[in-house]
């Protein structure tokens, strides 16, 4: 929990889910790391991940995950 709080204070936007969820990270509103790897947990031999460079896909994922408020906030920079 302390690590998550430190990440939030450093400017990360985090959302975790208890049920089935997709694992992804968005960097600079353009680079998407997407797959079944638990990015903040232990790895498994079966894990896989792909890197996609797309502002459109990153925007869609941010809007679906965080809603319009974060998407609009980040686009005002």
Biopython code that builds the backbone (N, CA, C, O; Angstrom):
import numpy as np
from Bio.PDB.StructureBuilder import StructureBuilder

atoms = [
    (1, "UNK", "N", (0.824, -1.193, 0.000)),
    (1, "UNK", "CA", (0.000, 0.000, 0.000)),
    (1, "UNK", "C", (0.868, 1.257, 0.000)),
    (1, "UNK", "O", (0.526, 2.262, -0.622)),
    (2, "UNK", "N", (1.988, 1.185, 0.702)),
    (2, "UNK", "CA", (2.882, 2.336, 0.753)),
    (2, "UNK", "C", (3.451, 2.640, -0.638)),
    (2, "UNK", "O", (3.555, 3.805, -1.022)),
    (3, "UNK", "N", (3.817, 1.602, -1.392)),
    (3, "UNK", "CA", (4.329, 1.791, -2.745)),
    (3, "UNK", "C", (3.282, 2.455, -3.637)),
    (3, "UNK", "O", (3.609, 3.363, -4.402)),
    (4, "UNK", "N", (2.032, 2.014, -3.548)),
    (4, "UNK", "CA", (0.966, 2.619, -4.343)),
    (4, "UNK", "C", (0.778, 4.088, -3.995)),
    (4, "UNK", "O", (0.579, 4.915, -4.885)),
    (5, "UNK", "N", (0.837, 4.416, -2.722)),
    (5, "UNK", "CA", (0.704, 5.814, -2.299)),
    (5, "UNK", "C", (1.875, 6.649, -2.796)),
    (5, "UNK", "O", (1.680, 7.785, -3.228)),
    (6, "UNK", "N", (3.072, 6.112, -2.742)),
    (6, "UNK", "CA", (4.241, 6.839, -3.259)),
    (6, "UNK", "C", (4.118, 7.065, -4.759)),
    (6, "UNK", "O", (4.495, 8.124, -5.262)),
    (7, "UNK", "N", (3.593, 6.078, -5.475)),
    (7, "UNK", "CA", (3.398, 6.236, -6.915)),
    (7, "UNK", "C", (2.375, 7.330, -7.196)),
    (7, "UNK", "O", (2.579, 8.147, -8.095)),
    (8, "UNK", "N", (1.278, 7.360, -6.442)),
    (8, "UNK", "CA", (0.258, 8.403, -6.623)),
    (8, "UNK", "C", (0.862, 9.783, -6.372)),
    (8, "UNK", "O", (0.607, 10.722, -7.126)),
    (9, "UNK", "N", (1.648, 9.904, -5.331)),
    (9, "UNK", "CA", (2.265, 11.183, -5.005)),
    (9, "UNK", "C", (3.278, 11.610, -6.059)),
    (9, "UNK", "O", (3.593, 12.794, -6.176)),
    (10, "UNK", "N", (3.783, 10.657, -6.820)),
    (10, "UNK", "CA", (4.753, 10.963, -7.880)),
    (10, "UNK", "C", (4.076, 11.284, -9.208)),
    (10, "UNK", "O", (4.756, 11.564, -10.196)),
    (11, "UNK", "N", (2.747, 11.247, -9.243)),
    (11, "UNK", "CA", (2.028, 11.613, -10.460)),
    (11, "UNK", "C", (1.440, 10.457, -11.232)),
    (11, "UNK", "O", (0.931, 10.662, -12.334)),
    (12, "UNK", "N", (1.488, 9.236, -10.694)),
    (12, "UNK", "CA", (0.861, 8.094, -11.355)),
    (12, "UNK", "C", (-0.632, 8.106, -11.064)),
    (12, "UNK", "O", (-1.055, 8.464, -9.964)),
    (13, "UNK", "N", (-1.430, 7.714, -12.053)),
    (13, "UNK", "CA", (-2.862, 7.518, -11.865)),
    (13, "UNK", "C", (-3.089, 6.018, -11.864)),
    (13, "UNK", "O", (-2.814, 5.340, -12.854)),
    (14, "UNK", "N", (-3.589, 5.503, -10.755)),
    (14, "UNK", "CA", (-3.735, 4.056, -10.598)),
    (14, "UNK", "C", (-5.192, 3.697, -10.373)),
    (14, "UNK", "O", (-5.931, 4.409, -9.694)),
    (15, "UNK", "N", (-5.587, 2.579, -10.957)),
    (15, "UNK", "CA", (-6.904, 2.028, -10.696)),
    (15, "UNK", "C", (-6.743, 0.519, -10.643)),
    (15, "UNK", "O", (-6.247, -0.088, -11.593)),
    (16, "UNK", "N", (-7.153, -0.082, -9.554)),
    (16, "UNK", "CA", (-7.060, -1.534, -9.440)),
    (16, "UNK", "C", (-8.473, -2.097, -9.339)),
    (16, "UNK", "O", (-9.406, -1.423, -8.903)),
    (17, "UNK", "N", (-8.598, -3.354, -9.754)),
    (17, "UNK", "CA", (-9.902, -4.012, -9.754)),
    (17, "UNK", "C", (-9.772, -5.360, -9.078)),
    (17, "UNK", "O", (-8.753, -6.038, -9.211)),
    (18, "UNK", "N", (-10.803, -5.740, -8.357)),
    (18, "UNK", "CA", (-10.816, -7.022, -7.650)),
    (18, "UNK", "C", (-11.165, -8.174, -8.594)),
    (18, "UNK", "O", (-10.621, -9.271, -8.465)),
    (19, "UNK", "N", (-12.065, -7.926, -9.536)),
    (19, "UNK", "CA", (-12.503, -8.994, -10.427)),
    (19, "UNK", "C", (-11.627, -9.048, -11.665)),
    (19, "UNK", "O", (-10.573, -8.414, -11.714)),
    (20, "UNK", "N", (-12.060, -9.803, -12.665)),
    (20, "UNK", "CA", (-11.289, -9.911, -13.905)),
    (20, "UNK", "C", (-11.016, -8.534, -14.477)),
    (20, "UNK", "O", (-11.913, -7.697, -14.585)),
    (21, "UNK", "N", (-9.774, -8.316, -14.837)),
    (21, "UNK", "CA", (-9.422, -7.024, -15.408)),
    (21, "UNK", "C", (-8.259, -7.195, -16.364)),
    (21, "UNK", "O", (-7.523, -8.180, -16.308)),
    (22, "UNK", "N", (-8.111, -6.236, -17.221)),
    (22, "UNK", "CA", (-6.979, -6.202, -18.130)),
    (22, "UNK", "C", (-5.830, -5.474, -17.441)),
    (22, "UNK", "O", (-6.049, -4.540, -16.670)),
    (23, "UNK", "N", (-4.620, -5.902, -17.720)),
    (23, "UNK", "CA", (-3.451, -5.232, -17.181)),
    (23, "UNK", "C", (-2.846, -4.381, -18.281)),
    (23, "UNK", "O", (-2.531, -4.874, -19.363)),
    (24, "UNK", "N", (-2.688, -3.097, -17.993)),
    (24, "UNK", "CA", (-2.039, -2.222, -18.958)),
    (24, "UNK", "C", (-1.453, -1.016, -18.250)),
    (24, "UNK", "O", (-1.866, -0.649, -17.150)),
    (25, "UNK", "N", (-0.489, -0.420, -18.906)),
    (25, "UNK", "CA", (0.112, 0.824, -18.434)),
    (25, "UNK", "C", (0.188, 1.763, -19.624)),
    (25, "UNK", "O", (0.481, 1.347, -20.745)),
    (26, "UNK", "N", (-0.082, 3.041, -19.362)),
    (26, "UNK", "CA", (-0.008, 4.058, -20.403)),
    (26, "UNK", "C", (1.072, 5.045, -20.000)),
    (26, "UNK", "O", (1.069, 5.568, -18.885)),
    (27, "UNK", "N", (1.988, 5.293, -20.911)),
    (27, "UNK", "CA", (3.112, 6.186, -20.641)),
    (27, "UNK", "C", (3.038, 7.360, -21.607)),
    (27, "UNK", "O", (2.930, 7.174, -22.819)),
    (28, "UNK", "N", (3.098, 8.567, -21.060)),
    (28, "UNK", "CA", (3.091, 9.795, -21.860)),
    (28, "UNK", "C", (1.888, 9.882, -22.792)),
    (28, "UNK", "O", (1.988, 10.453, -23.878)),
    (29, "UNK", "N", (0.760, 9.325, -22.383)),
    (29, "UNK", "CA", (-0.489, 9.373, -23.122)),
    (29, "UNK", "C", (-0.373, 8.826, -24.544)),
    (29, "UNK", "O", (-1.190, 9.155, -25.404)),
    (30, "UNK", "N", (0.644, 7.989, -24.794)),
    (30, "UNK", "CA", (0.845, 7.482, -26.143)),
    (30, "UNK", "C", (1.335, 6.034, -26.200)),
    (30, "UNK", "O", (0.944, 5.290, -27.099)),
    (31, "UNK", "N", (2.162, 5.634, -25.277)),
    (31, "UNK", "CA", (2.720, 4.279, -25.300)),
    (31, "UNK", "C", (1.899, 3.404, -24.362)),
    (31, "UNK", "O", (1.722, 3.729, -23.188)),
    (32, "UNK", "N", (1.402, 2.294, -24.890)),
    (32, "UNK", "CA", (0.562, 1.373, -24.124)),
    (32, "UNK", "C", (1.289, 0.046, -24.001)),
    (32, "UNK", "O", (1.694, -0.545, -25.002)),
    (33, "UNK", "N", (1.454, -0.419, -22.772)),
    (33, "UNK", "CA", (1.920, -1.788, -22.503)),
    (33, "UNK", "C", (0.682, -2.551, -22.080)),
    (33, "UNK", "O", (0.045, -2.199, -21.088)),
    (34, "UNK", "N", (0.332, -3.599, -22.825)),
    (34, "UNK", "CA", (-0.934, -4.292, -22.646)),
    (34, "UNK", "C", (-0.709, -5.797, -22.667)),
    (34, "UNK", "O", (-0.009, -6.312, -23.538)),
    (35, "UNK", "N", (-1.298, -6.497, -21.715)),
    (35, "UNK", "CA", (-1.180, -7.946, -21.687)),
    (35, "UNK", "C", (-1.719, -8.516, -20.397)),
    (35, "UNK", "O", (-2.487, -7.861, -19.693)),
    (36, "UNK", "N", (-1.317, -9.740, -20.083)),
    (36, "UNK", "CA", (-1.823, -10.355, -18.857)),
    (36, "UNK", "C", (-0.803, -10.325, -17.723)),
    (36, "UNK", "O", (-1.010, -10.961, -16.690)),
    (37, "UNK", "N", (0.286, -9.600, -17.901)),
    (37, "UNK", "CA", (1.287, -9.494, -16.834)),
    (37, "UNK", "C", (0.764, -8.576, -15.739)),
    (37, "UNK", "O", (0.278, -7.479, -16.016)),
    (38, "UNK", "N", (0.866, -9.022, -14.514)),
    (38, "UNK", "CA", (0.532, -8.167, -13.383)),
    (38, "UNK", "C", (1.702, -7.197, -13.212)),
    (38, "UNK", "O", (2.747, -7.570, -12.680)),
    (39, "UNK", "N", (1.528, -5.966, -13.661)),
    (39, "UNK", "CA", (2.626, -5.003, -13.707)),
    (39, "UNK", "C", (3.178, -4.641, -12.332)),
    (39, "UNK", "O", (4.311, -4.173, -12.226)),
    (40, "UNK", "N", (2.394, -4.852, -11.282)),
    (40, "UNK", "CA", (2.852, -4.529, -9.935)),
    (40, "UNK", "C", (2.998, -5.773, -9.068)),
    (40, "UNK", "O", (3.098, -5.670, -7.845)),
    (41, "UNK", "N", (3.011, -6.942, -9.690)),
    (41, "UNK", "CA", (3.082, -8.177, -8.917)),
    (41, "UNK", "C", (4.083, -9.153, -9.475)),
    (41, "UNK", "O", (4.977, -8.801, -10.244)),
    (42, "UNK", "N", (3.904, -10.397, -9.063)),
    (42, "UNK", "CA", (4.825, -11.456, -9.482)),
    (42, "UNK", "C", (4.547, -11.897, -10.907)),
    (42, "UNK", "O", (3.424, -11.789, -11.400)),
    (43, "UNK", "N", (5.588, -12.394, -11.561)),
    (43, "UNK", "CA", (5.480, -12.863, -12.932)),
    (43, "UNK", "C", (5.200, -14.361, -12.966)),
    (43, "UNK", "O", (5.451, -15.084, -12.002)),
    (44, "UNK", "N", (4.674, -14.804, -14.107)),
    (44, "UNK", "CA", (4.383, -16.205, -14.348)),
    (44, "UNK", "C", (4.961, -16.566, -15.720)),
    (44, "UNK", "O", (5.096, -15.703, -16.587)),
    (45, "UNK", "N", (5.296, -17.821, -15.907)),
    (45, "UNK", "CA", (5.877, -18.282, -17.169)),
    (45, "UNK", "C", (4.919, -18.024, -18.337)),
    (45, "UNK", "O", (5.371, -17.772, -19.454)),
    (46, "UNK", "N", (3.628, -18.081, -18.100)),
    (46, "UNK", "CA", (2.615, -17.916, -19.149)),
    (46, "UNK", "C", (2.332, -16.448, -19.482)),
    (46, "UNK", "O", (1.572, -16.181, -20.413)),
    (47, "UNK", "N", (2.906, -15.505, -18.769)),
    (47, "UNK", "CA", (2.620, -14.086, -18.980)),
    (47, "UNK", "C", (3.088, -13.603, -20.343)),
    (47, "UNK", "O", (4.074, -14.093, -20.893)),
    (48, "UNK", "N", (2.366, -12.641, -20.868)),
    (48, "UNK", "CA", (2.772, -12.006, -22.122)),
    (48, "UNK", "C", (2.364, -10.529, -22.086)),
    (48, "UNK", "O", (1.466, -10.143, -21.338)),
    (49, "UNK", "N", (3.023, -9.723, -22.890)),
    (49, "UNK", "CA", (2.724, -8.298, -22.939)),
    (49, "UNK", "C", (3.123, -7.767, -24.313)),
    (49, "UNK", "O", (4.051, -8.281, -24.938)),
    (50, "UNK", "N", (2.422, -6.740, -24.777)),
    (50, "UNK", "CA", (2.796, -6.116, -26.037)),
    (50, "UNK", "C", (2.861, -4.601, -25.853)),
    (50, "UNK", "O", (2.178, -4.028, -25.004)),
    (51, "UNK", "N", (3.691, -3.980, -26.662)),
    (51, "UNK", "CA", (3.867, -2.528, -26.626)),
    (51, "UNK", "C", (3.231, -1.952, -27.876)),
    (51, "UNK", "O", (3.509, -2.392, -28.992)),
    (52, "UNK", "N", (2.366, -0.954, -27.671)),
    (52, "UNK", "CA", (1.673, -0.299, -28.775)),
    (52, "UNK", "C", (1.916, 1.197, -28.641)),
    (52, "UNK", "O", (1.758, 1.754, -27.555)),
    (53, "UNK", "N", (2.295, 1.844, -29.719)),
    (53, "UNK", "CA", (2.459, 3.291, -29.693)),
    (53, "UNK", "C", (1.307, 3.897, -30.481)),
    (53, "UNK", "O", (1.316, 3.913, -31.712)),
    (54, "UNK", "N", (0.308, 4.399, -29.744)),
    (54, "UNK", "CA", (-0.890, 4.939, -30.376)),
    (54, "UNK", "C", (-1.598, 5.876, -29.405)),
    (54, "UNK", "O", (-2.059, 5.444, -28.348)),
    (55, "UNK", "N", (-1.686, 7.150, -29.758)),
    (55, "UNK", "CA", (-2.415, 8.105, -28.923)),
    (55, "UNK", "C", (-3.899, 7.751, -28.869)),
    (55, "UNK", "O", (-4.547, 7.940, -27.840)),
    (56, "UNK", "N", (-4.433, 7.240, -29.970)),
    (56, "UNK", "CA", (-5.851, 6.904, -30.020)),
    (56, "UNK", "C", (-6.190, 5.756, -29.061)),
    (56, "UNK", "O", (-7.166, 5.832, -28.316)),
    (57, "UNK", "N", (-5.386, 4.704, -29.087)),
    (57, "UNK", "CA", (-5.633, 3.567, -28.189)),
    (57, "UNK", "C", (-5.421, 3.982, -26.742)),
    (57, "UNK", "O", (-6.203, 3.607, -25.868)),
    (58, "UNK", "N", (-4.371, 4.751, -26.480)),
    (58, "UNK", "CA", (-4.125, 5.231, -25.118)),
    (58, "UNK", "C", (-5.295, 6.071, -24.630)),
    (58, "UNK", "O", (-5.724, 5.924, -23.485)),
    (59, "UNK", "N", (-5.819, 6.951, -25.479)),
    (59, "UNK", "CA", (-6.958, 7.799, -25.103)),
    (59, "UNK", "C", (-8.192, 6.967, -24.799)),
    (59, "UNK", "O", (-8.895, 7.222, -23.821)),
    (60, "UNK", "N", (-8.455, 5.969, -25.639)),
    (60, "UNK", "CA", (-9.612, 5.093, -25.404)),
    (60, "UNK", "C", (-9.504, 4.364, -24.079)),
    (60, "UNK", "O", (-10.467, 4.315, -23.313)),
    (61, "UNK", "N", (-8.330, 3.794, -23.802)),
    (61, "UNK", "CA", (-8.141, 3.074, -22.540)),
    (61, "UNK", "C", (-8.283, 4.000, -21.338)),
    (61, "UNK", "O", (-8.899, 3.629, -20.339)),
    (62, "UNK", "N", (-7.714, 5.212, -21.425)),
    (62, "UNK", "CA", (-7.843, 6.163, -20.310)),
    (62, "UNK", "C", (-9.289, 6.557, -20.084)),
    (62, "UNK", "O", (-9.745, 6.632, -18.943)),
    (63, "UNK", "N", (-10.015, 6.812, -21.173)),
    (63, "UNK", "CA", (-11.417, 7.197, -21.042)),
    (63, "UNK", "C", (-12.260, 6.059, -20.472)),
    (63, "UNK", "O", (-13.103, 6.285, -19.604)),
    (64, "UNK", "N", (-12.034, 4.822, -20.963)),
    (64, "UNK", "CA", (-12.783, 3.670, -20.461)),
    (64, "UNK", "C", (-12.475, 3.393, -18.993)),
    (64, "UNK", "O", (-13.362, 2.990, -18.241)),
    (65, "UNK", "N", (-11.233, 3.605, -18.582)),
    (65, "UNK", "CA", (-10.821, 3.259, -17.227)),
    (65, "UNK", "C", (-11.108, 4.362, -16.219)),
    (65, "UNK", "O", (-11.629, 4.097, -15.135)),
    (66, "UNK", "N", (-10.774, 5.584, -16.569)),
    (66, "UNK", "CA", (-10.855, 6.685, -15.614)),
    (66, "UNK", "C", (-12.007, 7.643, -15.886)),
    (66, "UNK", "O", (-12.310, 8.484, -15.039)),
    (67, "UNK", "N", (-12.648, 7.542, -17.028)),
    (67, "UNK", "CA", (-13.737, 8.443, -17.370)),
    (67, "UNK", "C", (-13.231, 9.697, -18.061)),
    (67, "UNK", "O", (-12.028, 9.886, -18.240)),
    (68, "UNK", "N", (-14.161, 10.539, -18.439)),
    (68, "UNK", "CA", (-13.833, 11.746, -19.187)),
    (68, "UNK", "C", (-13.060, 12.769, -18.372)),
    (68, "UNK", "O", (-12.298, 13.550, -18.941)),
    (69, "UNK", "N", (-13.235, 12.787, -17.055)),
    (69, "UNK", "CA", (-12.609, 13.834, -16.252)),
    (69, "UNK", "C", (-11.078, 13.758, -16.310)),
    (69, "UNK", "O", (-10.429, 14.786, -16.502)),
    (70, "UNK", "N", (-10.497, 12.589, -16.152)),
    (70, "UNK", "CA", (-9.042, 12.459, -16.221)),
    (70, "UNK", "C", (-8.564, 12.672, -17.648)),
    (70, "UNK", "O", (-7.545, 13.327, -17.868)),
    (71, "UNK", "N", (-9.280, 12.133, -18.610)),
    (71, "UNK", "CA", (-8.913, 12.295, -20.017)),
    (71, "UNK", "C", (-8.858, 13.783, -20.369)),
    (71, "UNK", "O", (-7.891, 14.234, -20.982)),
    (72, "UNK", "N", (-9.880, 14.546, -19.989)),
    (72, "UNK", "CA", (-9.892, 15.984, -20.274)),
    (72, "UNK", "C", (-8.810, 16.723, -19.507)),
    (72, "UNK", "O", (-8.184, 17.638, -20.042)),
    (73, "UNK", "N", (-8.583, 16.333, -18.254)),
    (73, "UNK", "CA", (-7.551, 16.962, -17.445)),
    (73, "UNK", "C", (-6.161, 16.796, -18.088)),
    (73, "UNK", "O", (-5.408, 17.763, -18.195)),
    (74, "UNK", "N", (-5.835, 15.596, -18.503)),
    (74, "UNK", "CA", (-4.521, 15.329, -19.090)),
    (74, "UNK", "C", (-4.350, 16.014, -20.447)),
    (74, "UNK", "O", (-3.235, 16.388, -20.811)),
    (75, "UNK", "N", (-5.424, 16.181, -21.186)),
    (75, "UNK", "CA", (-5.324, 16.814, -22.496)),
    (75, "UNK", "C", (-5.241, 18.338, -22.416)),
    (75, "UNK", "O", (-5.077, 18.997, -23.442)),
    (76, "UNK", "N", (-5.351, 18.903, -21.227)),
    (76, "UNK", "CA", (-5.209, 20.352, -21.067)),
    (76, "UNK", "C", (-3.786, 20.765, -20.745)),
    (76, "UNK", "O", (-3.543, 21.943, -20.483)),
    (77, "UNK", "N", (-2.833, 19.834, -20.754)),
    (77, "UNK", "CA", (-1.427, 20.163, -20.497)),
    (77, "UNK", "C", (-0.804, 20.749, -21.721)),
    (77, "UNK", "O", (0.378, 21.093, -21.708)),
]
sb = StructureBuilder()
sb.init_structure("model")
sb.init_model(0)
sb.init_chain("A")
sb.init_seg("    ")
for serial, (resi, resn, name, xyz) in enumerate(atoms, 1):
    if name == "N":
        sb.init_residue(resn, " ", resi, " ")
    sb.init_atom(name, np.array(xyz, "f"), 0.0, 1.0, " ", f" {name:<3s}", serial, name[0])
structure = sb.get_structure()
